[in-house]
Every structure is written in C-alpha cells, then in structure tokens.
C-alpha cells in the first residue's frame, strides 16, 4: 500500500474601517494504490478445536496438539490477487467579507462565495481466486487433500513459513506464509498456479470516474438588540448552493456476472436557512437557540458501483462490497438549545438539548449472492431511511488558576453526550418499512481531559469513551439481527515545548491502556464475532513557523 496527499493554499486579507475582505485559493490532490497477494492454505485433518468459552468478551479456543505448528500439515488452496488505484483532486476558491455598522440593530452583514471543482477516478484488476494445480483435494479437502499440494513437497526451496504468536483469544503459536516470501516469490507462485507473471490484468468493469462542481453563496446578518431589557444577539441568514455531478462507471449484475456501463448526471440547487439567538441574562449566564437546515452529500467512494471481492475460505463465504450511484444527499433539520454559565474568566459549564429530523438516511444492507460460482455476502448502501436523532449534552471546562505557582496552569475538561434515534427504512432492498435504531450511533459518549499549560509547556492526558453501537444489519433483513460494535476506549497523552516562539518539539502516545475493539452478533457478550487490535503508538515531532 502506498499513497500521497499534497495540499497547497494561498490567501489574501484586507481590513478597512468597516469593510473586511479575505480570499483563498487552494488545491488538494492525492492518490492511493494497494496490492493484495494471498496464498490460502489449510490444515489436513483430523483437527480437534477446543472451545474455552467467552471470557474477556471474545471466543477463546485452540487446536489440540498444535497442528498449526507442523509444516507437513499445511496444503495449498487458492491464490487470490488484486490491485486498485484511486486518484482525486480539488481546486477551490473562497471569498468572504463582512461590513460592520457603526450603530443600529444590525451589527454587521456577512457574505461569501465558494467554488470547488472536484474530480476522482479509480480502477482495479480482475478478482479471481485460482485453485492450486490439480485442485486442493476431493470432497472434504481437510480429510482428502491433494498430496501433490503439500506445501513442503510443492515448495521445497522456499522459506515459506513464519511463526506467529498467540493473542488474548488464541493461546498458542501458529505458522503462516511469510510476507517477504510471498512478495519476493510472487511471480514464481503465479507461474505455479498457471497464471501470467506480474500483476493481475485490469478489469474495465472497475473503472470509475466522477466530477463535481459546487458553487455556493451565503448572506447573513448579525444583529444586536434588547428584548425586555435583555441583550440579544445572533445570526439570520441563508446559504444557496448548486451541485452538479457527472459519473461514469460500470455496474455489476451478480446473477449474470456482466458489467454494464452507466452514466449519471445530477444537478441540485439547495437553499439552507439558518437562525440563531443568544440571550445574555448577565455576564455569566446566556441561552443559545439555533435552527438550521443542513445537507450531507455521500462521498465519492460510496457512489462507486464497482464491486470489490474478498474470496471465501473453507470456513466462511466470500465478502463483497459495492457503492451505489443513486445515493441522494442526507437532509437534516437541526434544532439546538443550550444554557451556559461562565463562572470565571477561565471556566464555564453548559447543558444543551438537540433534535435532528433526518431524511434520506443511508443504510447498509447485506445480501447473499453468487458470483462466479462462489457464495458471497454483498454489502451495499441505500438511501433508504427517514428518522430522527435527539439528545442532551453537558460540558465543563476550567483552568485552576487559583492554585499556587506552576500549578495554576492545571486544568480539566469534560463533556458527555446522550443520543437516541431511529429510522424507518425497508427491511430489505425493496421490502416493507420497519423502525430500527440508527447505525453507527452510540447512546453514551464522553471525553475527559486533564491539561497543564505553563512555561512554554503544554501537556494533555485525554480519555475518550463511546458506548456500543450497531455496525450493520445482518442479512436477510434489517428487522432481524445486527452486528454490534463495542469501540475501544482510548487514553492518549501528548506534551509539547516551545523552544522558541517559532519552534516546538512534540511527544505523543496513543492507546496507553491497550484497549481493543470488540464486535458481536446481536446484543450481549455471548456471541463474539471478532477482535480488532488497536495500535499503540509513540510519536516525536518538530514544528516550526516560517
């Protein structure tokens, strides 16, 4: 895997007595390329799996007699290779300004224009799992493997195996093909499987090209008045945007195995009003009210109908995924209210309520399909739902400047959000509607931060928590079971020191507690699906200003 991102920007700013203008030109470009080369192997039988329960919220097991450490038990199965390439760029311009009035209820008029031209393309190879020469075996291949494809017999000259250590779920070592051997001997292995040397051939059906032009303008007034003796200020305005997209790609019919070219041209003009009101009861207390309409456009990757395949093994069906070129923007009417108390110059607390009325919520569906004679579980997004999201949030922040000496730079932050919501969407693609919780939404979320800033040093110890959420609905219907994720809570630390006003050195560390993500079938902990081990990182950096 390799990629590159480049960003460039040039901005100008002009300030008059009442009129203030700024502009910026920017360009962003990047590419990403990945190559996968997989040799599947399997163990000859008999194999006895010992299940040790689900303590630690994951399935604990091992293979009796350590057969996975015996090279003579391994046999070749399929060879799977694929590559993909994607490129994107954006050229953008913005212009903003505001005019300040000397007197009157209108404090200022704010205005601006935005233009962005975005383009993206993607292509990739054929994705086929090629069986080993002579086949993997007959019938139950673990009981009747093809003796010619015993790894140590077929590949006597290769240092093929590397040992892997156990983990929380599997308390034993095992052998696996070595990464360096696979990369260095890729062409030799391709030839062994009857394939041509070099990367797999390009699949024209995985071509994807999209262009987007977005023009937007906004105008809003900042007002400052009194109501019943209470100072009130806020914003009232509107944003109008026009988005045009041209998409060219290929869709895949799983029932026929045929790619068909498709083209989509969409033009949308949207009006997004907003209004806010801040009531200043005193220097310490204020109430904020906000109402606004918002749009969220599906990203380019979600629109790509090309299909990506990960072939099955002797233990599971293959996994396939694709986008949907007919996805529509998610529209949301947002309402917020918060009461804020600024109890000191360096401290405040707030309590807020929010409500979102959502239309066009994007839902992921999983269906069983057969592609090239193999079983796959295909995941694809649909603009399927309408629903709501509501909740309450609390925040507190304070610097303990009343402490003596250096301790005066100590401070803390805490925020908590409770979210509840649901959506009405089809039980399956084209089916009747049902009400279900929103995907990827955790009910309980909080962050706690301890910080210290003094003498050019800035240090932060931050803990983030997010409760369990639904990852996706399991086939055949969203009315049935779902996969649930328990995210990995993370404790991170960072410290920086300003060597000079223009030079800073930084030390950072993430996931200090070594927590991992757990995924389950349904609720509860009795049916663990997998563990995703999260990285623990340490970084050192240097930052300077020109």
Secondary structure as GFF3:
##gff-version 3
##sequence-region A 1 546
A	DSSP	beta_strand	2	15	.	.	.	ID=ss1
A	DSSP	beta_strand	19	43	.	.	.	ID=ss2
A	DSSP	beta_strand	49	51	.	.	.	ID=ss3
A	DSSP	three_ten_helix	55	57	.	.	.	ID=ss4
A	DSSP	beta_strand	61	63	.	.	.	ID=ss5
A	DSSP	three_ten_helix	67	69	.	.	.	ID=ss6
A	DSSP	three_ten_helix	71	73	.	.	.	ID=ss7
A	DSSP	beta_strand	74	100	.	.	.	ID=ss8
A	DSSP	beta_strand	106	125	.	.	.	ID=ss9
A	DSSP	beta_strand	128	130	.	.	.	ID=ss10
A	DSSP	three_ten_helix	147	149	.	.	.	ID=ss11
A	DSSP	alpha_helix	151	154	.	.	.	ID=ss12
A	DSSP	beta_strand	161	164	.	.	.	ID=ss13
A	DSSP	beta_strand	174	177	.	.	.	ID=ss14
A	DSSP	alpha_helix	179	184	.	.	.	ID=ss15
A	DSSP	alpha_helix	186	192	.	.	.	ID=ss16
A	DSSP	beta_strand	202	227	.	.	.	ID=ss17
A	DSSP	beta_strand	230	253	.	.	.	ID=ss18
A	DSSP	beta_strand	258	280	.	.	.	ID=ss19
A	DSSP	beta_strand	285	296	.	.	.	ID=ss20
A	DSSP	alpha_helix	300	303	.	.	.	ID=ss21
A	DSSP	beta_strand	307	310	.	.	.	ID=ss22
A	DSSP	beta_strand	318	322	.	.	.	ID=ss23
A	DSSP	beta_strand	330	344	.	.	.	ID=ss24
A	DSSP	beta_strand	347	371	.	.	.	ID=ss25
A	DSSP	beta_strand	374	399	.	.	.	ID=ss26
A	DSSP	three_ten_helix	405	409	.	.	.	ID=ss27
A	DSSP	beta_strand	410	426	.	.	.	ID=ss28
A	DSSP	beta_strand	433	437	.	.	.	ID=ss29
A	DSSP	beta_strand	444	454	.	.	.	ID=ss30
A	DSSP	beta_strand	457	466	.	.	.	ID=ss31
A	DSSP	beta_strand	469	473	.	.	.	ID=ss32
A	DSSP	beta_strand	482	486	.	.	.	ID=ss33
A	DSSP	beta_strand	490	500	.	.	.	ID=ss34
A	DSSP	beta_strand	503	510	.	.	.	ID=ss35
A	DSSP	beta_strand	517	521	.	.	.	ID=ss36
A	DSSP	beta_strand	528	532	.	.	.	ID=ss37
A	DSSP	beta_strand	537	544	.	.	.	ID=ss38
###
